[in-house]
């Protein structure tokens, strides 16, 4: 039963949805503070590379090497994000231009591929790999076993992260202030909230999440390094935040839906449905267009809009 | 109403960029082996290999690297044999070649099909430099250009035999990239080999539409295994394929170099390449100026390709092992030709008549699909 098409699709949905989920949650936090960061793809690649590189250098037991690798991956993403933060918050540069520059600078033909050559890690196979952990021996249960109790640590962590971000946004004072900063920075400022500090912190934390998401590729999905291995996942994560109306639980649902779509093509091919592979490769992007049309309906926009100050630099008016 | 605008614009930008990112993920490295390139006197030949991806790609390029370092050792001071990796198959390749010629290189070898137009153009531009190009025949009136192709069917015929020997039910899987003629030879030969051992064997192919994409390759392997494949064969270079097979307790067969280290209990065998029979004569001809524009098709009888048993090979049935050995010997001696008639394709059309063999032009332009090969459509 655990080999059935539905279980296999759900498994690949979770596996390939996990980096989208983590990166999406990070971008959500950043955007909730009013900063748009289009550099997710670049930050993910830097995280993927940094994580893989560190894991290759380290000996010792898997868990220490992997923990350190994930930490470095998150730091690498945060470091790249801090460039965006300084440019757009400190110097009030255009957020779209800065974000795009970030992806080009760090992306598949930029810094990440250069550093990979310096490190000579291309083509190596992973020494330490994030393997599925069986929780309380429940992994063999039919259907729910492999889905809920036989995943790698990053998947479990992403579930915790979703709940944590949800609680943070809606149940804590800082989260409430964060939403105020993203919606009405002027009012938040008047309330005594330090707007730039909130924006710096959440942009950098968003970058850390993206770096971690990249490491999901290089340490779990395909333990290796390839130039541009995230293949556009960073962009899907950005679109995902919009589809999810900036709500963490919907990011989770959307991420898994995209994960399923990305594995659908191969599973249908393997089961004898002969459709052109080009079509399957286009599926995630076609889905993006379809969902975009749906969420653009007036009803949806009226109910759940973007943070109102998204994309606008904030400058305190001097009186 | 106004509020959607930034969101929609961002999403659209994101979408466009996603498509762009998915399309172009090559890079140009510049990692030729260090050379000071200050003297090129006294019969010393400078030769360079161009690689599309990294030099150590775990398969095709790695097999060239093994031959390159061996020949470098053999010729010593007489040869300076280097490589450039991550050279894109675009006009940028011409710039790389121009720079190499400036550095005194006299032999340029393009090991990717896509270099063809660029090595031909460069051969015209630099008539005193020799070019050896994968899968392109020399054009008329171009004396300094030769082409080669690999008789890959010899190796994958044996791989098919080994796969069918390892699979109890005869359900075999293959991860492949594109149904180009070279890969059609891989897949059809695998089917012929598999059916020699088990007449009911079927091979299900999943096409990834990419030569190297680990996340996709892993998905492809998983979907094959979950649909019942007992052996996953691949002509790609991705280490993730044997690793995933090992994790899922499924047999694996790869190519280029040996992959037993990646699947220490499940690697049945590897189709391995040795390029010395191609490169050594080319180096000799370039050194003494006896170069002839030819197209060479090299197979098992030339010693470039064979099946190398992996850690799981011993577990095969003794009869199957003996039969594989016989077939390997017959291919090496030239006694056995993989595509010998009668061969009928999956539409019932005779593609090779009884007792006949496929001609070179039909081999390098193969489009037919044999019975037992699933998931691939004939292109015409």
Interface residues (C-beta under 8 A of the other chain):
Chain A: X3 X5 X7 X8 X11 X12 X16 X36 X38 X41 X96 X100 X103 X107 X108 X109 X113 X117 X122 X123 X124 X125 X131 X217 X221 X222 X223 X224 X226 X227 X228 X229 X231 X232 X234 X235 X236 X238 X239 X242 X262 X263 X266 X267 X269 X270 X271 X272 X274 X277 X278 X280 X281 X284 X285 X288 X289 X292 X296 X298 X301 X305 X306 X308 X310 X311
Chain B: X1 X3 X4 X6 X7 X8 X10 X11 X12 X13 X14 X15 X17 X18 X19 X21 X22 X24 X25 X26 X27 X29 X31 X53 X54 X55 X56 X57 X58 X62 X86 X173 X204 X205 X206 X207 X208 X209 X212 X213 X214 X215 X216 X217 X218 X219 X220 X222 X223 X224 X226 X227 X228 X229 X238 X239 X240 X243 X247 X262 X374 X375 X377
